[in-house]
Amino acid sequence: MDVAHKDHLLAAFHGLLGAAALLLCVLAEALVFALQRSMTLYLVPVSAMLLLCRYRRRRAAGGSIGLVDFSCLKPPRRLRLPVAGLIEHFNLIGCFDGGSIEFMANAIQSSGMGNETYFPPALHYLPPASTHAHAVQEAHMLFFPALDDLFAKTRVPPSAVGALVVNCSGFCPAPSLTAIIANRYWMRADVKTFNLSGMGCSAGSVGVDVAAGVLRAHSMSYAVVVSAEILTVGWYFGKDHGKLLLNCNFRTGCSAVLVTNNMAAPVKYRLVNMTRTNTTATDRSYRAGYREEDDEGITGFTLGHGVGRMVSELLRAHLVKLSLSILPWREKARYTAALLVSMRRRGQDKLAGSSGSGAAPMPDFRAAADHFCLPSSGKPMILRLGKGLGLGEREMEAALMTFHRFGNQSAAALWYQLAYLEAKGRVRKGDTVWQLGIGSGLKANSLVWERVAVADDVAGGRDGRNALGPWMECIHQYPMWETQNITVEALVLLQSPRSITLTAGRPSPLAISGHLDGNSGGGDLDLILSNNSLLNVQLFEREKSGKRGLAFGGRTFKARQTRAAKRRLRQWQQAISQASSLQSLSRCFRSNFQSQYVIICVVFVF
C-alpha cells in the first residue's frame, strides 16, 4: 500500500476514534441525567472530554520532529571556476572597471575561498546570460539532482510528501519554485507548498520551522525542505563596492532535507530545540542588508553600515534565549556565578574610580553542543563569530572548510557543513549539532539536533562512498590550513619497513603514513598532509665532501653513510628536485625502488 494512502487511513482512523470518544462522553452524560444520579457524576464525562481535547492539542503541537536524511548537491566538474579564472572572467566581461576588479580580487583572496567552487552555467558566458529562462534552467539543475538523491537514499516516494518548503532569496518565478518541483515529481494534489524569499542565510532554519509546524498541524508524515540560491539573476554588474561582495562570496549549491513527525520511522536526528530571534522592528536592523538600485539603475544587494555591530547585538539577544534551553544546569550555574563575580568587580572598580578592563563572561556553548554549523560568510567573519562564541579551531573547522571548498551557498551551507562532519565520521549517536543561521532582517535562527541513529544505518542504507555526500572525492584533503612557516621535526632512515605512521602533535597535525612492500617488485608509499601545504624539497650535493643529503626550508641534513642510501639518493635526484607539492612528492615515492632503504622527513606546520 502506498505511504500516502496509509497516512490518509491513519488520519481517518484517528478522527473516527475521536468522534467515538466524544459520542461516548455525551451518552454517559445523558445516562447520568436520565438516571438522576448524583450531580458529581456529571463531572466525569465532562472531565473526560476536556482531557481528550487537551491530549489531542498537545499531540498536535508538541510532537517530536525527526530528520530522516538530507542530500547536498555537488555540481558537475565543468562548472568549476578557480579564483584566477574568476578574476580573468571579471576582466573579460567588460562591465567592471579596474577599481571594482581589484576590490573583488582582494575580497576573494582574503575570504579564504579555494579554487574548487562552482558557478551556474549562465555566468560562464561572455557576457553572462542573466535571463529568466537561464534562471529556471539553473533551478532545474539544482533541485532535481538533490531531490533524486534524497528520495533514493530514504526510499520515501514523492507521493508520501505532504508539505514542500523551498527557500530562495532572490528568484520568484511564476509558476513558483514549489510548483516546478511538484510538477516534476507528480506530488499529490493536497501537498502543502510554501515559498520563502528574502530571508538570506537563515532561511534554512526557517524552512525547517515551517515544515515542523505543518507536520504538527496536519495529518501527514513527511515534509521536504529545499534550500538554494539562484545566482543567474542575483549577480551585480555595477561599480558600487558595497554591492560587489555578493559576486565575491556566493556560489552554486543546493540542499534537500526530509523531516517527519513519525518517530517510529528510521531517522538520523531528532530536533531538540528551535529558537528564532529577529530585530526587524528597529530601522537599523531592517536596513542592515537590502536589495536596491545604484546610481546607474543596476539592482544589487547592499550591506548597511555598522552591520557587524548590529549582528553582535542580535546574537547577544538570541544566545540569551537559546542558552536557557540548551545549556546544562552545571554550565548555567557556572555562568551565573561568573556573571555575579564580574558584576561585583565592576561595581568595585566603579566605586574606586577605575575602569575595569576584564571582558564579560560567556557561557561555554561547547557544553551544550558537540558540533557547530555556522554562517559561511567568509573566513574573517567565521573566525570573529567563533571567537565570540568561545569556539576553537576544531569547532569552526566545518564552516571554514565548507567555505573554502564550496563558497557561501546561503541557506544550504549549514547542510554542507553537517555533511562535512558526517564525512569525517565525527557525529556519533547521542551527539548534538547546533546549526546557526543569520539572515537579512536581521534575524538569527538556531536548530539543535540530536543524533539518534548509529553510523549510517538509516533507511535505505548507504555504502561508504555515498555516505560522504558532496565531500566524496575530496574529504581526504581536509582540513586545509594556510601555511605560515615550516620547521623540520625529524629525519628518519628506515631499513626494510613494513609500515610506518608518523604524526606531529598538534590539533591539526601533519600526518605522514605509508606502506613499503619488502618484495623486490618495489614500494608504495603515500604521504598525506592534513593542510595540503607545499613542501620545498630539494636534493643537494656538497662539492667538497661529495656527501649527499636532503634540504628542507634552508636546513641541511646529511644522509647516513651507507651504500644503499647513497644509491637511493642518486636515483631520487632528478625526481625530488622537481617536487614542489605533496602530490608530486608522493608520486616520486611511488616509483619502482629496489633498495631496502627509505628516507622520510617529518615536518611540522605552524
C-alpha positions as CSV (number, residue, x, y, z in Angstrom):
1,M,0.0,0.0,0.0
2,D,1.2,3.5,-0.9
3,V,2.6,5.5,2.0
4,A,0.2,8.4,1.2
5,H,-2.8,6.1,1.4
6,K,-1.6,4.8,4.8
7,D,-1.4,8.4,6.1
8,H,-4.9,9.1,4.9
9,L,-6.2,5.9,6.5
10,L,-4.4,6.6,9.8
11,A,-5.7,10.1,9.9
12,A,-9.3,8.8,9.2
13,F,-8.9,6.2,12.0
14,H,-7.7,8.8,14.5
15,G,-10.7,11.0,13.6
16,L,-13.1,8.1,14.0
17,L,-11.6,7.3,17.4
18,G,-12.0,11.0,18.5
19,A,-15.7,11.0,17.3
20,A,-16.4,7.8,19.1
21,A,-14.9,9.1,22.3
22,L,-16.9,12.3,22.1
23,L,-20.1,10.3,21.4
24,L,-19.4,8.0,24.4
25,C,-18.9,11.0,26.7
26,V,-22.2,12.5,25.5
27,L,-24.0,9.2,26.1
28,A,-22.6,8.9,29.5
29,E,-23.7,12.5,30.3
30,A,-27.2,11.7,29.1
31,L,-27.3,8.4,31.1
32,V,-26.4,10.2,34.3
33,F,-29.1,12.8,33.6
34,A,-31.7,10.1,32.8
35,L,-30.9,8.0,35.9
36,Q,-30.9,11.2,38.1
37,R,-27.7,10.3,39.8
38,S,-25.6,12.5,42.0
39,M,-24.5,15.8,40.5
40,T,-20.9,14.9,41.0
41,L,-21.2,12.2,38.3
42,Y,-21.8,14.9,35.7
43,L,-18.2,15.9,36.1
44,V,-16.8,12.5,34.9
45,P,-17.9,12.8,31.2
46,V,-17.0,16.5,31.1
47,S,-13.6,15.8,32.5
48,A,-13.0,13.0,30.1
49,M,-13.9,15.3,27.1
50,L,-11.6,18.0,28.4
51,L,-8.7,15.6,28.8
52,L,-9.3,14.2,25.3
53,C,-9.2,17.7,23.8
54,R,-6.1,18.6,25.7
55,Y,-4.3,15.4,24.7
56,R,-5.1,15.9,21.0
57,R,-4.0,19.5,21.2
58,R,-0.7,18.7,22.9
59,R,-0.1,15.8,20.5
60,A,-0.6,18.1,17.5
61,A,1.5,20.9,18.9
62,G,4.3,19.1,20.7
63,G,5.1,16.1,18.6
64,S,8.7,15.3,18.0
65,I,10.3,16.1,14.7
66,G,12.9,13.9,13.2
67,L,15.3,14.3,10.3
68,V,15.2,11.3,8.1
69,D,18.1,12.3,5.9
70,F,19.4,15.1,3.8
71,S,21.2,15.5,0.5
72,C,23.6,18.1,-0.8
73,L,24.3,18.7,-4.5
74,K,27.8,18.5,-5.8
75,P,27.7,20.5,-9.1
76,P,29.3,19.0,-12.2
77,R,33.0,19.5,-12.7
78,R,32.5,21.6,-15.8
79,L,31.0,24.4,-13.7
80,R,34.2,24.8,-11.5
81,L,35.8,28.3,-11.7
82,P,39.1,28.8,-9.9
83,V,40.0,32.1,-8.4
84,A,42.4,33.1,-11.1
85,G,39.8,32.1,-13.8
86,L,37.2,34.2,-12.0
87,I,39.3,37.3,-11.9
88,E,40.1,36.8,-15.6
89,H,36.4,36.4,-16.2
90,F,35.8,39.8,-14.4
91,N,38.2,41.4,-16.8
92,L,36.7,39.8,-19.9
93,I,33.1,40.7,-19.0
94,G,33.7,44.4,-19.7
95,C,31.2,45.9,-17.2
96,F,33.7,46.2,-14.3
97,D,36.3,49.0,-14.1
98,G,39.8,48.5,-12.8
99,G,38.9,49.5,-9.2
100,S,36.0,47.1,-9.0
101,I,38.1,44.2,-10.2
102,E,40.9,45.0,-7.8
103,F,38.3,45.3,-5.0
104,M,36.7,41.9,-5.8
105,A,40.1,40.2,-6.2
106,N,41.3,41.4,-2.8
107,A,38.0,40.4,-1.2
108,I,38.1,36.9,-2.7
109,Q,41.7,36.3,-1.8
110,S,41.2,37.4,1.8
111,S,38.0,35.5,2.3
112,G,39.6,32.0,2.5
113,M,37.9,30.6,-0.6
114,G,39.6,27.9,-2.6
115,N,39.8,27.0,-6.3
116,E,37.0,24.4,-6.4
117,T,33.9,26.5,-6.2
118,Y,31.1,26.4,-8.8
119,F,29.2,29.0,-10.8
120,P,26.0,28.4,-12.7
121,P,26.3,27.8,-16.5
122,A,24.8,31.2,-17.4
123,L,27.5,33.1,-15.6
124,H,30.3,31.3,-17.5
125,Y,29.1,33.0,-20.7
126,L,30.8,36.2,-22.1
127,P,28.8,38.3,-21.4
128,P,26.8,36.4,-18.7
129,A,23.3,35.5,-19.6
130,S,21.1,36.7,-16.8
131,T,17.8,35.9,-18.3
132,H,14.7,34.3,-16.7
133,A,15.0,31.2,-18.9
134,H,18.6,30.6,-17.7
135,A,17.5,31.1,-14.1
136,V,14.8,28.5,-14.5
137,Q,17.3,26.1,-16.0
138,E,19.6,26.7,-13.0
139,A,16.7,25.9,-10.7
140,H,16.2,22.6,-12.5
141,M,19.9,21.8,-12.3
142,L,20.0,22.5,-8.6
143,F,16.7,21.0,-7.4
144,F,16.3,17.8,-9.3
145,P,19.6,16.0,-8.7
146,A,19.4,16.8,-4.9
147,L,15.9,15.6,-4.6
148,D,16.6,12.5,-6.7
149,D,19.4,11.6,-4.3
150,L,17.2,12.3,-1.3
151,F,14.3,10.1,-2.4
152,A,16.7,7.3,-3.4
153,K,18.6,7.4,0.0
154,T,15.4,7.5,2.1
155,R,13.3,5.2,-0.1
156,V,10.4,7.6,0.6
157,P,8.4,8.3,-2.6
158,P,7.5,11.8,-3.6
159,S,3.8,10.9,-3.2
160,A,4.3,10.5,0.5
161,V,5.5,14.1,0.9
162,G,2.7,16.2,2.5
163,A,4.5,19.5,2.7
164,L,7.1,21.2,0.5
165,V,9.1,24.2,1.5
166,V,11.6,26.0,-0.9
167,N,14.0,28.7,0.2
168,C,15.4,31.0,-2.4
169,S,16.0,34.6,-1.6
170,G,16.3,36.3,-5.0
171,F,14.3,34.4,-7.6
172,C,10.5,34.1,-7.5
173,P,9.2,32.8,-10.9
174,A,5.6,32.0,-11.9
175,P,4.8,29.1,-11.7
176,S,6.6,29.1,-8.3
177,L,9.6,27.0,-7.5
178,T,7.5,24.6,-5.4
179,A,5.2,24.2,-8.4
180,I,8.3,23.3,-10.5
181,I,9.2,20.5,-8.1
182,A,5.6,19.3,-7.6
183,N,5.1,19.0,-11.3
184,R,8.4,17.2,-11.9
185,Y,7.7,14.5,-9.2
186,W,3.9,14.2,-9.6
187,M,3.2,15.1,-6.0
188,R,-0.2,14.5,-4.6
189,A,-3.0,17.1,-5.1
190,D,-3.2,18.1,-1.4
191,V,0.5,18.8,-0.9
192,K,1.1,22.0,1.2
193,T,3.6,24.2,-0.6
194,F,5.5,27.2,0.7
195,N,8.0,29.6,-1.0
196,L,10.3,31.6,1.3
197,S,12.2,34.5,-0.2
198,G,14.4,37.4,1.0
199,M,15.5,35.7,4.2
200,G,19.1,35.0,3.2
201,C,21.3,32.5,5.1
202,S,18.7,32.0,7.9
203,A,16.0,30.6,5.5
204,G,17.1,27.0,6.0
205,S,16.2,27.1,9.7
206,V,13.0,29.0,9.0
207,G,12.1,26.3,6.4
208,V,12.5,23.5,9.0
209,D,10.4,25.5,11.4
210,V,7.6,25.9,8.8
211,A,7.8,22.2,7.9
212,A,7.6,21.2,11.5
213,G,4.6,23.4,12.1
214,V,2.8,22.0,9.1
215,L,3.5,18.4,10.2
216,R,2.1,19.1,13.7
217,A,-1.0,20.9,12.4
218,H,-2.0,18.4,9.7
219,S,-2.3,14.7,9.3
220,M,0.8,14.0,7.3
221,S,4.1,12.2,7.9
222,Y,6.8,13.8,5.7
223,A,7.9,17.2,4.6
224,V,10.7,18.3,2.3
225,V,12.7,21.5,2.8
226,V,14.8,22.6,-0.2
227,S,17.4,25.4,0.1
228,A,19.2,27.0,-2.8
229,E,20.2,30.4,-4.2
230,I,19.7,31.2,-7.9
231,L,22.8,33.2,-8.9
232,T,21.9,33.8,-12.5
233,V,19.6,36.7,-11.7
234,G,21.4,37.7,-8.5
235,W,24.7,38.9,-9.8
236,Y,25.6,42.6,-9.7
237,F,27.1,44.2,-12.8
238,G,27.7,47.7,-11.5
239,K,30.6,49.5,-9.8
240,D,29.3,50.1,-6.3
241,H,31.8,48.3,-4.0
242,G,29.1,47.8,-1.3
243,K,27.2,45.6,-3.7
244,L,30.1,43.7,-5.2
245,L,30.6,41.4,-2.2
246,L,27.7,39.1,-3.4
247,N,29.8,38.4,-6.5
248,C,32.8,37.5,-4.4
249,N,31.3,35.0,-1.9
250,F,28.2,33.4,-3.2
251,R,28.5,30.2,-5.2
252,T,26.2,27.4,-6.5
253,G,24.8,24.8,-4.1
254,C,21.5,23.1,-3.1
255,S,20.3,21.0,-0.2
256,A,17.2,18.9,0.3
257,V,16.0,17.8,3.8
258,L,13.4,15.2,4.6
259,V,11.7,15.7,8.1
260,T,9.0,13.6,9.7
261,N,6.7,13.6,12.8
262,N,6.7,9.8,12.8
263,M,9.5,8.9,15.2
264,A,8.8,5.2,14.6
265,A,10.3,5.6,11.2
266,P,14.1,5.4,10.9
267,V,15.5,8.8,11.4
268,K,19.1,10.1,11.8
269,Y,18.4,13.1,14.0
270,R,15.8,14.4,16.5
271,L,15.0,18.1,16.7
272,V,15.9,19.1,20.3
273,N,15.4,22.9,20.1
274,M,14.4,25.5,17.7
275,T,14.9,29.2,18.5
276,R,14.2,32.2,16.4
277,T,15.0,35.8,17.1
278,N,14.6,38.9,15.0
279,T,15.2,42.6,15.4
280,T,13.3,43.7,12.3
281,A,11.3,46.2,14.3
282,T,14.3,48.5,14.5
283,D,15.2,50.6,11.4
284,R,18.9,50.0,11.7
285,S,18.5,46.2,11.6
286,Y,15.9,46.4,8.9
287,R,18.4,48.4,6.7
288,A,21.3,46.2,7.6
289,G,21.0,44.2,4.3
290,Y,18.7,45.2,1.5
291,R,18.4,45.0,-2.3
292,E,18.2,48.3,-4.1
293,E,19.3,50.1,-7.3
294,D,22.6,52.0,-7.6
295,D,23.0,55.4,-9.2
296,E,23.1,53.7,-12.7
297,G,19.8,51.8,-12.1
298,I,21.5,48.4,-11.6
299,T,20.0,46.3,-8.9
300,G,22.3,44.8,-6.2
301,F,22.4,43.7,-2.6
302,T,23.9,46.1,-0.1
303,L,25.3,45.5,3.4
304,G,24.5,48.5,5.5
305,H,26.9,50.5,7.7
306,G,27.6,49.0,11.1
307,V,26.2,45.6,10.2
308,G,28.8,43.9,12.4
309,R,27.7,45.7,15.5
310,M,24.0,45.0,14.8
311,V,24.7,41.3,14.3
312,S,26.5,41.3,17.6
313,E,23.5,42.8,19.3
314,L,21.2,40.3,17.6
315,L,23.4,37.4,18.6
316,R,23.5,38.6,22.2
317,A,19.7,38.6,22.5
318,H,19.5,35.3,20.6
319,L,22.0,33.5,22.7
320,V,20.4,34.6,26.0
321,K,17.2,32.9,24.9
322,L,18.9,29.9,23.4
323,S,21.2,29.2,26.3
324,L,18.3,29.0,28.7
325,S,17.0,26.0,26.7
326,I,20.2,24.1,25.7
327,L,22.8,24.7,28.3
328,P,23.1,22.0,31.0
329,W,22.4,23.0,34.6
330,R,26.1,22.8,35.6
331,E,27.1,25.3,32.9
332,K,24.2,27.6,33.8
333,A,25.4,27.6,37.5
334,R,29.0,28.2,36.4
335,Y,28.0,31.1,34.1
336,T,25.7,32.6,36.7
337,A,28.5,32.6,39.3
338,A,31.0,34.1,36.9
339,L,28.5,36.8,35.9
340,L,27.9,37.7,39.6
341,V,31.6,37.9,40.2
342,S,32.1,40.1,37.2
343,M,29.3,42.4,38.2
344,R,30.8,42.7,41.7
345,R,34.2,43.6,40.3
346,R,32.7,46.2,38.0
347,G,30.9,47.7,40.9
348,Q,34.1,47.8,43.0
349,D,36.0,49.4,40.1
350,K,33.3,52.0,39.6
351,L,33.5,52.9,43.3
352,A,37.3,53.1,43.1
353,G,37.1,55.3,40.0
354,S,38.9,52.9,37.7
355,S,37.5,51.4,34.5
356,G,37.6,47.6,34.6
357,S,39.3,46.0,31.7
358,G,38.0,42.5,32.2
359,A,35.7,41.1,29.5
360,A,32.2,40.0,30.3
361,P,32.0,36.2,30.9
362,M,30.5,34.0,28.3
363,P,28.8,30.6,28.7
364,D,30.6,27.7,27.3
365,F,28.4,26.5,24.4
366,R,30.7,23.5,23.9
367,A,29.0,22.1,26.9
368,A,25.6,22.2,25.1
369,A,26.6,21.1,21.6
370,D,29.2,18.7,20.3
371,H,29.3,20.1,16.7
372,F,28.7,23.5,15.2
373,C,27.5,24.7,11.8
374,L,28.0,28.4,11.5
375,P,27.1,31.0,8.8
376,S,29.5,30.6,5.8
377,S,30.2,34.3,5.2
378,G,33.9,34.2,4.7
379,K,36.9,33.3,6.9
380,P,37.2,36.7,8.8
381,M,33.5,36.6,9.8
382,I,33.6,32.9,10.8
383,L,36.7,33.5,12.9
384,R,35.1,36.5,14.5
385,L,31.9,34.7,15.2
386,G,33.6,31.6,16.6
387,K,35.8,33.7,18.8
388,G,32.8,35.5,20.2
389,L,31.1,32.1,20.9
390,G,34.3,30.8,22.6
391,L,34.9,28.1,20.0
392,G,38.2,26.6,19.0
393,E,39.7,25.7,15.7
394,R,38.1,22.3,15.6
395,E,34.6,23.7,16.2
396,M,35.0,26.2,13.4
397,E,36.5,23.7,11.0
398,A,33.3,22.6,9.3
399,A,32.4,26.2,8.5
400,L,35.8,27.2,7.3
401,M,36.4,24.1,5.1
402,T,32.9,24.4,3.6
403,F,33.5,27.9,2.6
404,H,36.9,27.0,1.2
405,R,35.5,24.2,-0.9
406,F,32.1,25.4,-1.9
407,G,31.9,29.1,-1.0
408,N,28.8,30.7,0.5
409,Q,25.7,28.8,-0.5
410,S,23.3,30.9,1.5
411,A,20.8,28.7,3.4
412,A,22.2,25.4,2.0
413,A,25.7,26.0,3.6
414,L,24.6,24.7,7.0
415,W,23.8,21.3,5.5
416,Y,27.1,21.1,3.6
417,Q,28.8,21.6,7.0
418,L,26.8,18.8,8.5
419,A,27.8,16.6,5.5
420,Y,31.4,17.5,6.2
421,L,31.1,16.4,9.9
422,E,29.5,13.2,8.8
423,A,32.1,12.5,6.1
424,K,34.8,13.0,8.8
425,G,33.0,10.4,11.0
426,R,32.7,12.8,13.9
427,V,29.0,12.7,14.6
428,R,28.2,9.7,16.9
429,K,25.0,8.5,18.4
430,G,23.9,10.9,21.2
431,D,25.9,13.9,19.9
432,T,24.2,17.2,19.4
433,V,24.6,19.5,16.4
434,W,23.9,23.2,16.6
435,Q,23.0,25.0,13.3
436,L,23.1,28.8,13.5
437,G,21.8,30.9,10.6
438,I,21.8,34.7,10.3
439,G,19.9,36.4,7.6
440,S,18.6,39.8,6.5
441,G,16.0,41.5,8.6
442,L,18.1,41.0,10.9
443,K,17.2,37.5,12.2
444,A,19.0,34.7,13.9
445,N,17.7,31.2,13.9
446,S,19.1,28.1,15.6
447,L,18.4,24.4,15.2
448,V,19.7,21.9,17.7
449,W,19.7,18.2,16.5
450,E,20.5,15.1,18.5
451,R,21.9,12.1,16.6
452,V,19.7,9.1,17.2
453,A,21.0,6.7,14.5
454,V,24.1,4.6,14.8
455,A,26.6,5.4,12.0
456,D,24.7,5.3,8.7
457,D,22.2,2.5,9.4
458,V,19.2,4.7,8.5
459,A,16.6,3.9,5.9
460,G,17.9,2.9,2.6
461,G,21.4,2.1,3.9
462,R,24.3,3.6,2.1
463,D,27.8,2.4,1.1
464,G,30.9,4.2,2.4
465,R,31.4,6.3,-0.7
466,N,27.8,7.6,-0.9
467,A,27.9,8.4,2.8
468,L,30.5,11.1,2.1
469,G,27.9,13.1,0.1
470,P,29.4,16.1,-1.7
471,W,32.7,15.5,0.0
472,M,33.2,12.1,-1.5
473,E,36.2,12.9,-3.7
474,C,37.9,15.5,-1.5
475,I,37.4,14.8,2.2
476,H,40.9,13.3,2.5
477,Q,42.3,16.7,1.6
478,Y,40.7,18.5,4.6
479,P,41.2,20.2,6.9
480,M,43.3,22.6,4.9
481,W,45.1,25.3,6.8
482,E,47.2,28.1,5.5
483,T,51.0,27.7,5.9
484,Q,52.9,30.4,7.7
485,N,56.2,28.6,8.2
486,I,57.6,25.1,8.1
487,T,60.1,23.6,10.5
488,V,61.7,20.2,10.4
489,E,60.9,17.7,13.2
490,A,62.9,14.7,12.3
491,L,64.8,12.8,9.6
492,V,64.2,9.1,9.7
493,L,66.1,6.4,7.8
494,L,64.2,3.1,7.8
495,Q,65.5,-0.3,6.9
496,S,63.1,-2.8,5.4
497,P,60.0,-1.2,7.0
498,R,56.6,-2.9,6.6
499,S,54.6,0.2,7.6
500,I,55.1,3.5,9.4
501,T,52.9,6.2,10.7
502,L,54.4,9.5,12.0
503,T,52.2,12.3,13.4
504,A,53.2,15.7,14.8
505,G,51.4,16.6,18.0
506,R,49.1,19.5,17.1
507,P,45.3,19.9,16.9
508,S,45.6,19.9,13.1
509,P,48.6,17.6,12.6
510,L,50.6,16.8,9.6
511,A,50.5,13.1,9.2
512,I,52.9,11.0,7.1
513,S,51.9,7.4,6.7
514,G,52.8,4.7,4.2
515,H,53.5,1.1,3.5
516,L,56.6,-0.3,1.8
517,D,56.5,-3.7,0.4
518,G,59.7,-5.6,1.0
519,N,59.5,-7.6,-2.1
520,S,61.8,-6.9,-5.0
521,G,58.9,-5.5,-7.0
522,G,59.3,-2.1,-5.3
523,G,57.5,0.0,-2.8
524,D,54.3,2.1,-2.5
525,L,54.4,5.0,0.0
526,D,51.5,7.5,0.3
527,L,52.1,10.8,2.1
528,I,49.1,12.7,3.5
529,L,49.4,16.3,4.6
530,S,46.3,17.4,6.5
531,N,46.6,21.1,5.4
532,N,47.8,20.4,1.9
533,S,50.8,22.7,2.4
534,L,53.6,22.9,-0.1
535,L,56.9,21.1,0.6
536,N,60.0,22.7,-0.9
537,V,62.2,19.6,-1.2
538,Q,65.5,19.7,-3.0
539,L,68.4,17.2,-3.3
540,F,71.8,18.8,-2.8
541,E,75.4,17.7,-3.2
542,R,78.4,19.2,-1.4
543,E,81.2,19.8,-3.8
544,K,84.0,19.3,-1.3
545,S,82.9,16.3,0.6
546,G,80.8,14.7,-2.0
547,K,78.2,13.8,0.6
548,R,74.5,14.0,-0.4
549,G,71.5,14.8,1.7
550,L,68.1,16.5,1.7
551,A,67.4,20.2,2.3
552,F,64.1,21.4,3.8
553,G,63.4,25.1,4.3
554,G,67.0,26.1,4.3
555,R,68.1,23.4,6.9
556,T,70.5,20.7,5.8
557,F,70.6,17.1,6.9
558,K,73.2,14.5,5.9
559,A,72.2,11.1,4.7
560,R,73.6,8.1,6.6
561,Q,76.7,6.9,5.0
562,T,75.6,3.6,3.6
563,R,75.9,2.4,0.1
564,A,72.2,1.8,-0.2
565,A,71.3,5.3,0.9
566,K,73.8,6.9,-1.5
567,R,72.5,4.8,-4.3
568,R,68.9,5.7,-3.4
569,L,69.8,9.4,-3.3
570,R,71.2,9.3,-6.7
571,Q,68.1,7.7,-8.0
572,W,65.9,10.3,-6.4
573,Q,68.0,13.3,-7.6
574,Q,66.0,14.3,-10.7
575,A,62.6,13.4,-9.3
576,I,62.8,15.1,-5.9
577,S,64.4,18.2,-7.3
578,Q,61.2,18.9,-9.3
579,A,58.8,18.1,-6.4
580,S,57.0,21.3,-5.5
581,S,54.0,19.9,-3.8
582,L,53.0,16.9,-1.6
583,Q,51.2,15.2,-4.5
584,S,54.3,15.3,-6.8
585,L,56.5,14.2,-3.9
586,S,54.1,11.3,-3.3
587,R,54.4,10.3,-7.0
588,C,58.2,10.3,-6.6
589,F,58.0,7.7,-3.8
590,R,55.7,5.5,-5.9
591,S,58.5,4.9,-8.4
592,N,59.9,1.4,-8.6
593,F,62.7,1.3,-6.0
594,Q,64.5,-1.9,-5.3
595,S,66.5,-0.7,-2.3
596,Q,65.6,-1.6,1.2
597,Y,66.1,2.0,2.5
598,V,63.6,4.9,2.5
599,I,64.3,8.4,3.8
600,I,61.3,10.3,5.3
601,C,61.4,13.8,6.6
602,V,58.6,14.7,9.1
603,V,57.7,18.4,9.1
604,F,55.5,20.4,11.4
605,V,53.4,23.2,10.1
606,F,52.6,26.1,12.4
